[in-house]
Amino acid sequence: MPPVVPPFLIGLLTAALVKRLGKPLMRGVVKTSVGLGVEVKRAVHEASEGIQDLAAEATAEMLAAQMAHETELDAHTSAQEDGTTSRPTAGITSATQTSSAGSKSSSKARGAGSAAAKLH
């Protein structure tokens, strides 16, 4: 008859093996999970910054276009009052292009608030 191994002895041997092999395995799983979480958080933060930059640029372009349009209307209205007709100069167009080009470099320096929120 084969020798009978008590279940308690099997449990002790299994616990020792699990402790010896399981602890490094679990440590690796936890380290990998935390590292992955940090990388995902960083990627989301970068994407959020990119979206905020795009929104700031679009707002700046809309405001510049609106200001140019208002300047054009003012020039056209004043020309009609004077009895002369005039066309907007190229300076208005270049000012619009300059402000939209400058908004890309200055959008990060503005801070957390958007240009639309600063208008209110």
C-alpha positions as protocol buffer text, in pm:
chain_id: "A"
residue {
  index: 1
  type: MET
  ca { x: 0 y: 0 z: 0 }
}
residue {
  index: 2
  type: PRO
  ca { x: 138 y: 342 z: -94 }
}
residue {
  index: 3
  type: PRO
  ca { x: 228 y: 583 z: 181 }
}
residue {
  index: 4
  type: VAL
  ca { x: -48 y: 824 z: 268 }
}
residue {
  index: 5
  type: VAL
  ca { x: 50 y: 1192 z: 262 }
}
residue {
  index: 6
  type: PRO
  ca { x: -159 y: 1400 z: 495 }
}
residue {
  index: 7
  type: PRO
  ca { x: -340 y: 1692 z: 326 }
}
residue {
  index: 8
  type: PHE
  ca { x: -186 y: 1930 z: 580 }
}
residue {
  index: 9
  type: LEU
  ca { x: 164 y: 1845 z: 451 }
}
residue {
  index: 10
  type: ILE
  ca { x: 53 y: 1903 z: 92 }
}
residue {
  index: 11
  type: GLY
  ca { x: -89 y: 2240 z: 195 }
}
residue {
  index: 12
  type: LEU
  ca { x: 239 y: 2342 z: 362 }
}
residue {
  index: 13
  type: LEU
  ca { x: 445 y: 2250 z: 56 }
}
residue {
  index: 14
  type: THR
  ca { x: 203 y: 2423 z: -180 }
}
residue {
  index: 15
  type: ALA
  ca { x: 193 y: 2739 z: 34 }
}
residue {
  index: 16
  type: ALA
  ca { x: 572 y: 2758 z: 37 }
}
residue {
  index: 17
  type: LEU
  ca { x: 588 y: 2718 z: -340 }
}
residue {
  index: 18
  type: VAL
  ca { x: 314 y: 2975 z: -397 }
}
residue {
  index: 19
  type: LYS
  ca { x: 488 y: 3219 z: -167 }
}
residue {
  index: 20
  type: ARG
  ca { x: 822 y: 3169 z: -337 }
}
residue {
  index: 21
  type: LEU
  ca { x: 688 y: 3185 z: -695 }
}
residue {
  index: 22
  type: GLY
  ca { x: 369 y: 3386 z: -651 }
}
residue {
  index: 23
  type: LYS
  ca { x: 515 y: 3690 z: -474 }
}
residue {
  index: 24
  type: PRO
  ca { x: 754 y: 3790 z: -758 }
}
residue {
  index: 25
  type: LEU
  ca { x: 482 y: 3712 z: -1011 }
}
residue {
  index: 26
  type: MET
  ca { x: 227 y: 3933 z: -833 }
}
residue {
  index: 27
  type: ARG
  ca { x: 487 y: 4207 z: -785 }
}
residue {
  index: 28
  type: GLY
  ca { x: 551 y: 4203 z: -1160 }
}
residue {
  index: 29
  type: VAL
  ca { x: 179 y: 4216 z: -1238 }
}
residue {
  index: 30
  type: VAL
  ca { x: 127 y: 4511 z: -1003 }
}
residue {
  index: 31
  type: LYS
  ca { x: 433 y: 4700 z: -1138 }
}
residue {
  index: 32
  type: THR
  ca { x: 317 y: 4647 z: -1495 }
}
residue {
  index: 33
  type: SER
  ca { x: -37 y: 4758 z: -1413 }
}
residue {
  index: 34
  type: VAL
  ca { x: 80 y: 5075 z: -1238 }
}
residue {
  index: 35
  type: GLY
  ca { x: 323 y: 5155 z: -1521 }
}
residue {
  index: 36
  type: LEU
  ca { x: 50 y: 5104 z: -1778 }
}
residue {
  index: 37
  type: GLY
  ca { x: -185 y: 5329 z: -1580 }
}
residue {
  index: 38
  type: VAL
  ca { x: 77 y: 5605 z: -1567 }
}
residue {
  index: 39
  type: GLU
  ca { x: 140 y: 5581 z: -1942 }
}
residue {
  index: 40
  type: VAL
  ca { x: -233 y: 5596 z: -2020 }
}
residue {
  index: 41
  type: LYS
  ca { x: -273 y: 5897 z: -1792 }
}
residue {
  index: 42
  type: ARG
  ca { x: 19 y: 6074 z: -1964 }
}
residue {
  index: 43
  type: ALA
  ca { x: -121 y: 6000 z: -2310 }
}
residue {
  index: 44
  type: VAL
  ca { x: -465 y: 6132 z: -2213 }
}
residue {
  index: 45
  type: HIS
  ca { x: -306 y: 6447 z: -2070 }
}
residue {
  index: 46
  type: GLU
  ca { x: -112 y: 6509 z: -2393 }
}
residue {
  index: 47
  type: ALA
  ca { x: -425 y: 6455 z: -2602 }
}
residue {
  index: 48
  type: SER
  ca { x: -618 y: 6695 z: -2380 }
}
residue {
  index: 49
  type: GLU
  ca { x: -348 y: 6961 z: -2424 }
}
residue {
  index: 50
  type: GLY
  ca { x: -362 y: 6912 z: -2801 }
}
residue {
  index: 51
  type: ILE
  ca { x: -738 y: 6955 z: -2806 }
}
residue {
  index: 52
  type: GLN
  ca { x: -714 y: 7267 z: -2589 }
}
residue {
  index: 53
  type: ASP
  ca { x: -450 y: 7411 z: -2823 }
}
residue {
  index: 54
  type: LEU
  ca { x: -672 y: 7346 z: -3126 }
}
residue {
  index: 55
  type: ALA
  ca { x: -969 y: 7507 z: -2953 }
}
residue {
  index: 56
  type: ALA
  ca { x: -763 y: 7814 z: -2861 }
}
residue {
  index: 57
  type: GLU
  ca { x: -633 y: 7848 z: -3218 }
}
residue {
  index: 58
  type: ALA
  ca { x: -984 y: 7815 z: -3363 }
}
residue {
  index: 59
  type: THR
  ca { x: -1117 y: 8074 z: -3119 }
}
residue {
  index: 60
  type: ALA
  ca { x: -836 y: 8315 z: -3202 }
}
residue {
  index: 61
  type: GLU
  ca { x: -895 y: 8271 z: -3574 }
}
residue {
  index: 62
  type: MET
  ca { x: -1269 y: 8329 z: -3534 }
}
residue {
  index: 63
  type: LEU
  ca { x: -1210 y: 8642 z: -3325 }
}
residue {
  index: 64
  type: ALA
  ca { x: -956 y: 8774 z: -3576 }
}
residue {
  index: 65
  type: ALA
  ca { x: -1194 y: 8709 z: -3866 }
}
residue {
  index: 66
  type: GLN
  ca { x: -1480 y: 8873 z: -3678 }
}
residue {
  index: 67
  type: MET
  ca { x: -1267 y: 9178 z: -3597 }
}
residue {
  index: 68
  type: ALA
  ca { x: -1153 y: 9203 z: -3961 }
}
residue {
  index: 69
  type: HIS
  ca { x: -1513 y: 9178 z: -4078 }
}
residue {
  index: 70
  type: GLU
  ca { x: -1622 y: 9451 z: -3836 }
}
residue {
  index: 71
  type: THR
  ca { x: -1332 y: 9672 z: -3949 }
}
residue {
  index: 72
  type: GLU
  ca { x: -1431 y: 9610 z: -4309 }
}
residue {
  index: 73
  type: LEU
  ca { x: -1793 y: 9702 z: -4236 }
}
residue {
  index: 74
  type: ASP
  ca { x: -1686 y: 10017 z: -4049 }
}
residue {
  index: 75
  type: ALA
  ca { x: -1462 y: 10122 z: -4339 }
}
residue {
  index: 76
  type: HIS
  ca { x: -1738 y: 10053 z: -4590 }
}
residue {
  index: 77
  type: THR
  ca { x: -1998 y: 10241 z: -4380 }
}
residue {
  index: 78
  type: SER
  ca { x: -1774 y: 10544 z: -4332 }
}
residue {
  index: 79
  type: ALA
  ca { x: -1691 y: 10544 z: -4705 }
}
residue {
  index: 80
  type: GLN
  ca { x: -2062 y: 10549 z: -4790 }
}
residue {
  index: 81
  type: GLU
  ca { x: -2117 y: 10840 z: -4553 }
}
residue {
  index: 82
  type: ASP
  ca { x: -1834 y: 11031 z: -4721 }
}
residue {
  index: 83
  type: GLY
  ca { x: -1975 y: 10954 z: -5063 }
}
residue {
  index: 84
  type: THR
  ca { x: -1667 y: 10763 z: -5176 }
}
residue {
  index: 85
  type: THR
  ca { x: -1624 y: 10394 z: -5225 }
}
residue {
  index: 86
  type: SER
  ca { x: -1322 y: 10220 z: -5088 }
}
residue {
  index: 87
  type: ARG
  ca { x: -1203 y: 9868 z: -5060 }
}
residue {
  index: 88
  type: PRO
  ca { x: -1035 y: 9721 z: -4757 }
}
residue {
  index: 89
  type: THR
  ca { x: -659 y: 9737 z: -4777 }
}
residue {
  index: 90
  type: ALA
  ca { x: -420 y: 9448 z: -4771 }
}
residue {
  index: 91
  type: GLY
  ca { x: -320 y: 9549 z: -4417 }
}
residue {
  index: 92
  type: ILE
  ca { x: -640 y: 9402 z: -4278 }
}
residue {
  index: 93
  type: THR
  ca { x: -569 y: 9068 z: -4440 }
}
residue {
  index: 94
  type: SER
  ca { x: -210 y: 9060 z: -4320 }
}
residue {
  index: 95
  type: ALA
  ca { x: -319 y: 9154 z: -3966 }
}
residue {
  index: 96
  type: THR
  ca { x: -559 y: 8861 z: -3967 }
}
residue {
  index: 97
  type: GLN
  ca { x: -290 y: 8623 z: -4087 }
}
residue {
  index: 98
  type: THR
  ca { x: -41 y: 8757 z: -3835 }
}
residue {
  index: 99
  type: SER
  ca { x: -280 y: 8714 z: -3544 }
}
residue {
  index: 100
  type: SER
  ca { x: -368 y: 8357 z: -3643 }
}
residue {
  index: 101
  type: ALA
  ca { x: -1 y: 8268 z: -3690 }
}
residue {
  index: 102
  type: GLY
  ca { x: 88 y: 8427 z: -3359 }
}
residue {
  index: 103
  type: SER
  ca { x: -188 y: 8240 z: -3180 }
}
residue {
  index: 104
  type: LYS
  ca { x: -9 y: 7909 z: -3234 }
}
residue {
  index: 105
  type: SER
  ca { x: 299 y: 8019 z: -3044 }
}
residue {
  index: 106
  type: SER
  ca { x: 113 y: 8209 z: -2775 }
}
residue {
  index: 107
  type: SER
  ca { x: -162 y: 7954 z: -2713 }
}
residue {
  index: 108
  type: LYS
  ca { x: 41 y: 7761 z: -2454 }
}
residue {
  index: 109
  type: ALA
  ca { x: 149 y: 8077 z: -2275 }
}
residue {
  index: 110
  type: ARG
  ca { x: -210 y: 8186 z: -2223 }
}
residue {
  index: 111
  type: GLY
  ca { x: -284 y: 7956 z: -1936 }
}
residue {
  index: 112
  type: ALA
  ca { x: -569 y: 7720 z: -1869 }
}
residue {
  index: 113
  type: GLY
  ca { x: -854 y: 7954 z: -1971 }
}
residue {
  index: 114
  type: SER
  ca { x: -976 y: 7978 z: -2328 }
}
residue {
  index: 115
  type: ALA
  ca { x: -1001 y: 8302 z: -2522 }
}
residue {
  index: 116
  type: ALA
  ca { x: -1380 y: 8276 z: -2535 }
}
residue {
  index: 117
  type: ALA
  ca { x: -1398 y: 8254 z: -2156 }
}
residue {
  index: 118
  type: LYS
  ca { x: -1171 y: 8557 z: -2122 }
}
residue {
  index: 119
  type: LEU
  ca { x: -1405 y: 8762 z: -2341 }
}
residue {
  index: 120
  type: HIS
  ca { x: -1690 y: 8722 z: -2091 }
}
